[in-house]
Amino acid sequence: MPRSVQPQTLGREITISGHGLHGNRPCTVRLVPVEAPTGLRFVHLPTGTELPVKAALAGDLVLSTTLVKDGVRLQTIEHLLSALMGLEIEHLRIEVDAEELPILDGSAGPWVEAILEAGVATLEGRRRFLRITRPVEVRQGNRWIRVSPFDGLRLRYTIDFPVPALGRQSRELSLTPEKYRRELGGARTFCLAQEIEAMRARGLALGGSLDNAVVFGNEGPLNESLRFEDEAVRHKMLDLVGDLALLGAPMLGLVEAHAAGHALHVGLTQAILADPSCWEWTEEAVPANVRFFFQSSQSPVAQPA
C-alpha cells in the first residue's frame, strides 16, 4: 500500500463482532466510510453519543485507552485506532453497540485484514500533518516518552520487565503502511502470569485467555509460540500508534519511549496539543519513493522503495 498524500477513508463498510478483553461482554463494530474529511469519530449506538478521537476525551487509561463523554465510555479502542492510523485511514465513522471494543486475537491483525480486504477510498484535498518543531517530553519517575523533530514518523521503544522470560526489549522503525502491516499489526497484547489474579480482582482482563494474549510465566510464554521474538515491545509500539490518533491528525516526528504505556502515550498527545509552539501544520510528507531502514541501535539509512 503506497503512502497517500490525499485523505483516505474505507472503500466499503466493515462489521466485526467479538467480546471485550476486560468486561468480557459482546460488542459489534461497524466501520462506515465518510464522504469528506471528518477525522475518526466513534458513535455509541445505544445512546447516540458521538465521541471524536481527541486527547481531550481520554479518560481511564488503566491497561487500555478509553474515551469518555457525557457519561458514555468507550474502552480498549487502541488496537482499532492503531490499524487505522498504521494504514493511513484517518477519516471514518465507527459505530459501536457496547462500551468496550472486541479484543479479537489480541493484536490489530484482524482489523488490518478487514481493512485491506475493504480497500481505501481517497477524499478531496490533501492530508494534513502535525509536524513537531521542537522536543516535548513527559516523565513518570524512571518512565518517560518524548518526541523530537523528524521528517516522517519514527518510533523507538524500550520495555524492561523484572522477569527473565520477558526482560528488556528494544525496537526501532520508521512507520509506513507496509512496515506496520508486516512488523507491528500482528503483535499481541501481553501480561505476566503473576498479574492475572490481581487484574481480575479489579474487574479487568475478565475476557482474557491464551487465544487473545501472550502470558509470560517465569520460564517463558505459556502460549505455544510467539509471533515475533520481541512480540512484547512490538505490541507496545502498536499501542503507541493507536494512542497517537488522539492528536487528531498524523504526526511527523521521532517518538522515543522507555517503559511507557497508555497513560504516558496519551500524556504526550495532551502535552503536544497544549503547546502550539512545539508543532505546526503541514501538507508535506516524506516522499512515497523513500523508505527508512533500521537496525537496532543504528542510524537510519534512506533508500529508494
C-alpha positions in Angstrom: 0.0 0.0 0.0 1.6 3.3 -1.0 1.8 6.3 1.2 -1.1 8.7 0.4 -1.0 12.4 0.0 -4.8 12.6 0.0 -7.1 12.0 2.9 -8.4 8.4 3.0 -11.5 6.5 4.2 -12.6 2.9 3.6 -13.7 1.6 0.3 -16.7 -0.1 1.9 -18.3 -0.8 5.2 -16.8 -3.4 7.6 -18.6 -5.1 10.5 -16.7 -7.1 13.2 -18.0 -8.7 16.4 -16.4 -10.2 19.4 -16.1 -9.7 23.2 -14.1 -7.2 25.3 -10.9 -8.1 26.9 -11.7 -6.5 30.3 -15.5 -6.7 30.6 -15.9 -9.9 28.5 -19.1 -8.5 27.0 -20.2 -8.9 23.4 -19.7 -6.0 21.0 -20.2 -5.3 17.3 -18.3 -2.6 15.5 -19.3 -1.2 12.1 -16.8 0.9 10.2 -18.6 3.3 7.9 -16.8 5.3 5.1 -17.3 9.1 5.0 -17.7 11.4 2.1 -15.5 14.2 3.3 -12.6 14.6 5.8 -14.1 14.4 9.3 -11.4 12.7 11.3 -12.1 9.5 13.2 -15.4 9.5 15.2 -17.0 6.8 17.3 -20.7 6.7 17.7 -22.1 4.8 20.8 -25.3 3.4 19.2 -27.3 2.8 22.4 -27.2 6.5 23.4 -26.4 8.1 20.1 -23.4 9.8 21.7 -20.6 10.8 19.2 -17.1 10.7 20.5 -14.4 12.2 18.3 -11.0 10.7 18.6 -9.4 13.5 20.6 -7.0 13.7 23.5 -9.3 15.9 25.5 -11.8 13.0 25.8 -9.3 10.5 27.0 -10.4 9.0 30.4 -9.5 5.8 32.2 -6.1 4.6 30.9 -5.5 1.5 33.1 -4.4 -1.2 30.7 -6.3 0.3 27.8 -7.3 3.6 26.2 -10.8 5.0 26.9 -12.8 7.9 25.5 -15.4 9.4 27.9 -18.1 11.9 27.0 -21.5 12.7 28.6 -21.2 9.6 30.9 -20.5 7.3 28.0 -17.3 5.2 28.0 -15.6 3.5 25.0 -12.8 1.3 26.2 -9.9 -0.6 24.5 -10.0 1.5 21.4 -6.3 1.4 20.8 -6.0 -1.7 18.5 -8.6 -0.5 16.0 -7.1 3.0 16.0 -3.6 1.6 15.6 -4.7 -0.4 12.5 -6.4 2.7 11.0 -3.5 5.0 11.6 -1.0 2.4 10.6 -2.7 2.0 7.3 -3.5 5.8 6.9 -7.3 5.6 7.2 -7.8 8.8 9.1 -11.4 9.6 8.3 -14.2 7.2 9.4 -17.4 6.8 11.3 -17.1 4.0 13.9 -20.4 2.7 15.2 -20.2 0.6 18.4 -23.1 -1.1 20.3 -21.3 -1.6 23.6 -18.7 0.2 25.9 -15.6 -1.9 25.0 -14.3 -2.9 21.6 -13.7 -6.6 20.8 -10.2 -7.9 21.7 -10.3 -10.4 18.8 -6.9 -12.2 18.8 -5.2 -9.5 21.0 -3.5 -7.8 18.1 -4.5 -5.3 15.4 -4.2 -8.1 12.8 -7.9 -8.9 12.3 -8.6 -5.2 11.8 -5.7 -4.9 9.3 -7.0 -7.9 7.3 -10.5 -6.5 7.2 -9.3 -3.0 6.1 -7.1 -4.4 3.4 -10.0 -6.5 2.1 -12.3 -3.5 2.1 -9.8 -1.3 0.4 -9.5 2.5 0.6 -11.2 5.5 -1.0 -9.5 8.8 -1.4 -11.2 12.1 -0.4 -10.8 15.6 -1.8 -8.0 17.7 -0.6 -4.6 16.9 0.8 -3.6 15.1 4.0 -2.6 17.5 6.8 0.2 16.5 9.1 1.1 17.8 12.6 4.9 18.4 12.3 6.9 18.6 15.5 9.2 21.6 15.6 10.8 21.2 19.0 11.1 18.4 21.6 8.3 17.6 24.1 8.8 15.1 27.0 6.6 13.6 29.6 8.0 11.6 32.6 6.7 9.5 35.4 9.6 8.5 37.6 12.0 6.4 35.5 9.4 6.0 32.8 9.3 8.6 30.0 8.3 9.4 26.5 9.5 12.2 24.2 9.0 13.5 20.7 11.5 15.4 18.6 11.5 16.8 15.0 11.9 14.2 12.3 10.8 14.0 8.6 8.5 11.1 8.9 7.1 9.1 11.8 9.8 7.2 13.5 9.4 5.1 16.7 12.0 4.0 19.2 10.6 1.9 22.1 12.2 0.1 25.1 10.5 -2.1 27.7 12.1 -3.5 30.8 10.4 -6.1 33.0 11.9 -7.9 36.0 11.0 -11.3 34.5 13.8 -13.2 32.7 11.4 -14.6 30.1 10.5 -11.0 29.1 13.2 -8.7 30.3 14.5 -5.8 28.3 13.4 -5.4 24.6 14.1 -2.5 22.2 12.9 -1.9 18.7 13.1 1.0 16.3 11.4 1.6 12.9 10.2 4.4 10.6 6.5 3.8 10.1 4.9 3.1 6.7 1.7 1.2 6.0 3.8 -1.8 4.7 6.0 -1.8 7.8 3.0 -1.5 10.0 1.3 -4.5 8.5 4.5 -6.6 8.4 6.1 -5.7 11.7 3.6 -4.3 14.2 0.0 -5.2 13.3 0.2 -8.9 14.3 1.9 -8.4 17.7 -0.5 -9.5 20.5 -1.1 -7.9 23.9 0.7 -9.5 26.8 0.8 -9.7 30.6 2.7 -11.5 33.4 1.1 -14.6 34.8 1.6 -13.3 38.3 -0.6 -10.3 37.5 -3.7 -12.1 36.3 -5.3 -12.7 39.7 -4.9 -9.1 40.8 -6.2 -7.8 37.5 -9.4 -9.9 37.7 -9.9 -8.9 41.3 -10.2 -5.3 39.9 -12.6 -6.4 37.2 -10.0 -6.3 34.5 -9.0 -9.0 31.9 -12.2 -11.0 32.5 -12.2 -11.9 28.8 -8.5 -12.7 28.6 -7.2 -16.1 27.5 -4.2 -17.6 25.6 -6.3 -17.1 22.5 -6.1 -13.3 22.8 -3.0 -12.5 24.9 0.6 -13.7 25.4 1.1 -14.7 29.0 4.6 -14.7 30.4 5.5 -17.0 33.3 8.9 -17.3 35.0 10.1 -19.9 32.4 8.7 -18.2 29.3 5.4 -17.7 27.5 2.6 -20.0 28.3 1.4 -19.8 24.7 2.5 -22.4 22.2 4.6 -19.9 20.3 5.4 -16.2 19.8 4.7 -14.4 16.5 7.9 -12.4 16.9 10.9 -13.0 19.2 10.3 -9.5 20.6 6.5 -9.5 20.3 6.0 -7.6 23.6 7.8 -4.4 22.5 6.2 -4.6 19.1 2.8 -4.6 20.8 3.8 -1.6 22.8 4.6 0.2 19.6 1.3 -0.9 18.1 -0.4 0.6 21.1 1.6 3.8 20.7 0.5 4.2 17.1 -3.2 3.9 18.2 -2.8 6.3 21.0 -1.2 8.9 18.8 -4.5 9.0 16.9 -5.7 11.2 19.7 -3.7 14.1 18.2 -6.5 14.2 15.5 -4.0 14.1 12.6 -1.0 12.1 11.5 2.2 13.3 13.1 5.7 13.9 11.8 8.3 13.3 14.5 10.6 10.9 16.3 8.9 9.3 19.3 11.1 7.7 21.9 9.6 5.8 24.8 11.1 4.0 27.8 8.9 1.7 29.9 5.9 3.7 28.9 2.2 2.8 28.4 -1.2 4.2 27.6 -1.0 6.9 30.3 2.3 8.3 29.0 1.3 7.9 25.4 -1.8 9.9 25.9 0.0 12.3 28.2 2.4 13.1 25.3 -0.5 13.8 22.9 -2.0 16.2 25.5 1.3 17.9 26.1 1.8 18.5 22.4 -1.7 19.9 21.9 -1.3 22.1 24.9 1.7 23.9 23.5 1.2 25.1 19.9 4.7 26.5 19.8 6.1 22.9 19.5 4.3 22.0 16.3 2.9 23.3 13.0 0.5 22.2 10.3 2.0 21.0 7.0 0.8 19.2 3.9 4.3 17.9 3.2 5.3 14.3 4.0 8.2 12.0 3.3 8.2 11.2 -0.4 6.5 7.9 -1.2 9.5 6.6 -3.0 11.8 6.8 0.1 11.8 4.3 2.9 14.0 4.3 6.0 15.6 1.0 7.0 16.7 0.5 10.6 18.7 -2.0 12.6 18.7 -1.9 16.4 21.0 0.9 17.8 22.0 2.1 14.3 21.2 5.3 12.4 18.7 5.3 9.6 19.7 4.9 6.0 17.4 6.3 3.4 16.9 4.0 0.4 14.5 4.1 -2.6 11.4 1.9 -2.1 
